[in-house]
Amino acid sequence: MTAAERIAELRAEILRHDRLYYVEARPVISDRDYDALWDELVALEQAHPELVTPDSPTRRVGGAPIEGFAKVRHDPPMRSLDKTYDKGELAQFDAFLRQQLPGETWDYVVEPKIDGVSLSLLYRHGRLVRAATRGTGEVGDDVTANVRTIRSIPLAIPCDAPAVEVRGEIYMPRAGFAALNRAEEEAGREPFANPRNAAAGSLKLLDPREVARRPLDAVLYAAGALEGIAFATHTEMMRAFAQWGLRTPPWQRLCLDIRQAMAAIDELETLRHAFPFEIDGAVLKVNQRALYGRLGSTAHAPRSARAYKYAPECARTRLRAITVQVGRTGVLTPVADLDPVPLAGSVIARATLHNADYVREKDIRVGDMVEISKHGDVIPAVDRVVPEFRPAGAAPFALPARCPVCGGETERLEGEVATRCVNPECPAQRVGHLQLFVSRGALDIAAIGERMAEALVQAGLVTHPLDLWGLDPKALADFRLAGDDGTERRFGKKAQEVAEALERAKTLPLHRWLYALGLPGIGLTAARVVAAPFASFSALLGDPLFRDVLDFYAATERKTDDRDLLAGEIATRAEALAARGLVLRDDPAKPFRKRFLLTVKPEMARTMARFQASDYARRLAARLAALGIDPKPVEAEAPKGGALAGKRLVITGTLSQPRETFERLIRDNGGTVQGSVSKKTDFLLIGADPGGSKYTKAQALGTPLLDEAAFMALLGAGAETAATPPEAPEPAPAGQNPPAAPAQALIQDDLFGELP
Ligand code: IVH
C-alpha cells in the first residue's frame, strides 16, 4: 500500500471513530487503539507533508495563533427568536399563524432552547469552509480555525451540494464547564460566570491550540443558505443532518397542534436538568419549511418560530458561616455554609463564593440572607445579598492570613484573583502534587493515574512524591483500587511498570524535574527557561542567578534621574544574564519595562529564589542525593510537545541576543535550525536588516516570517499546563513584510525610547 493510500485509510478510520465517539457516544475501540491510529497518521503526514490536506483530522489540533477575526457577512442574516414567558402568548402565536395561512395545515416541532453561542457552518461540496459567530446577526466573526478543533463538528459531510449552511449552537457541557472553572480558579484566574460565557470566551481565543483544550460541543438545528439542496420539513432536514454526522437536538417532539406543543413544552421543562447542556427554554417551530417564506420575518426574528423561556431558578437562604477550603494547587476558596434549601432538583447546603474579591465586591457577610442559583446548572453559587435582611453587627469577610490546613504563609500573586498557600508540603496539596509529579510532561509515571495518586495519598503511603521510591513493590502490587464501577482491583502488574518508570525518571532532564516539583508559576515552559543555565539540580540549588535576576528587575524599576547610569547598569547585568542563556523579551503591556523583560520573569525568579532558600529545598536535596538522583539538562532531548515540535527554522539578520541563544531556544522547544531557506522551512526568524539571500528566498517561497516578538509569542503559546501559564505577547504578523523596526534592538540603543 502506498503512503497516500494508508493515509486515506487512516483518515477514514479516524473519522469513523470520531463520529462514533463524539456524535453517537458509542465508541467501539479503546483510547489506546485510537491513539495508535492517530500517531501513525501524524507520522505519515510528517514524512509526506505534500499529502496533508486541510480536512485531515490531524489539522484539528489548531494552527498558529491568529491576529484577530475576519468579518463574515451573513446571508440570510442570523436572526434571533421572539420570546415569551407566557403560554397565553403561544396560543396567540398559533392564532396569528392561522390567520396568516388560511386553509393551510402544519405541525409544530418543539426543541430545547440551548443556552450557548449561535454559530454558522458553511459546507461547500461537503467540505467545511467557514465557521462564523452570529455577531450582530448581519456580520459575525470568522472563527473557522477555532471551530475546526471541536470534535463533534465534521470537517466534511457526505453531501455534494454547492452550499449547505447549517446553523446551531456551540455550548460547553456542564461537566466540562465545572472542570474548566475549577482549573481557572486553581490557576488563580477569574472563573466564568456560566457555560455560555465560557463557550463564547473560548470561541474568541486567538490561539486555536488553546481552544482545542476547551470542552466545546455543538448542536445544529437550522439552515442558512442552501444551494442545490432543499428540505420540505424541519424534521426531514434534521434527519439529513443526523445522517451526515451532524449533531442535532437530542430531544424533539413533533406535535399536531398547539395543545400538543404546550404539553411537550411542559414535558421538556421536567427534563430541563437532564441534558448535558444548559437549556433556558423551549423553541416552537413550524415544521413545514415551505411556509417560512410566506410568513416572512421581522427585522429581529422569523415569524415561523417562538421561544418559550422557563423561569430562572434561584432560592433565598441564610448564610450561616464562611469556611475556607484549600484546593489541590493551594488556592484558598471561601465557601458558604447555608441553611439547606431546595434548588433545581436538589437540596443545597454549601455554595461557592469563588474568591475574596467576589465576596468583597458583593459585600457578602456571615448572617446575610442570600440568593443562590446553580451556575451552569451544576455549581451552586451565591449571587447576591438581600440587603433588607442583614442582621445588625454583620462584619465584612476577610480571608485568613495563614493557610487553614497547614498554618503556612499565603500569598496573592500580581494579576491573580487567587490567594494561595505557598507551603509546598501543605497536606491539602499532596494529591495534586503527586498527580502533577507522575503526569506525562513531568516524570511520566503512567501506571499511576489520577485516582491511584489520590488513593496512595489517602492510604498514607505517599506524603511527598519522592516516597514513591520507597514503596515496597509487593505492597504496591497488593494495593487495591476501586474502579469506575466501584469494584476493587489489585494494582498487580502495574507495580512493575511503576518500578520501571521510577528508574527511567531518575535520568529525565532537569526541567522535567523542576516542573514536577509544582512550584507556583513554574509550568513546563517556565521550567525549561529556569533550568537552562544549570548543569544539574544541585548546581541550581546554590546558584545566585535568581537573586541576580530579581536585582535586575529592581534596577529597571528604580527611580533615578541619571538615565545613563541606570542604562549602563542594566546593560551590564543584561549582558551577564544573556551569557547564561537568558533572553530579553518584550512586554507591550508595560511600556516602562519594554526592552528589559527576560524570559525569566520576576515571578519565576521570586519563586525560584524562595525555593532555593527554603528548608524544603535542603530536605529535598538530601533525599535526592540519598536516592542517587541529580537531574541534568539533556541537550539532545527534543521535547515532543514543544511549541516548535517538528518545525524547521532559519535565522537571519541581527537579533537582540547572540544567535546561539536563539538556536538553543529553538532546539529546546522541539524545532530544528537550518542553514538556508528551502521549501521545507517552516519559519524564517528575522532580526534587524534582514536583507540577503535567505530573506529573498523566503519571500519567493512565501515562507512565514517571524520577528523576535512573534517568535517569543510562539514559544509562549506552546506552553503546556502551568500553574500560571506564561503570558504570550500579541504575535506580530507573520508572512508579511518584515517590521520596519526590529522588535527588539540592542538594549543600550533602545533603552529609553519609550519614555517621554
Ligand atoms: S432556531 C432564526 N432552535 O436561541 C433563528 N434557536 O434566543 C433560528 N437557540 O439565536 C433559531 N436553541 O441561537 C433555534 N433549538 C433551537 C435553539 C435556538 C437555542 C438560540 C439561537 C437563537 C436564540 C434566540
Boltz pocket constraint, residues with backbone or C-beta under 6 A from the ligand:
constraints:
  - pocket:
      binder: B
      contacts: [[A, 78], [A, 79], [A, 80], [A, 81], [A, 111], [A, 112], [A, 113], [A, 114], [A, 115], [A, 116], [A, 117], [A, 118], [A, 119], [A, 168], [A, 169], [A, 221], [A, 222], [A, 249], [A, 283], [A, 301], [A, 302], [A, 305], [A, 307]]
      max_distance: 6.0
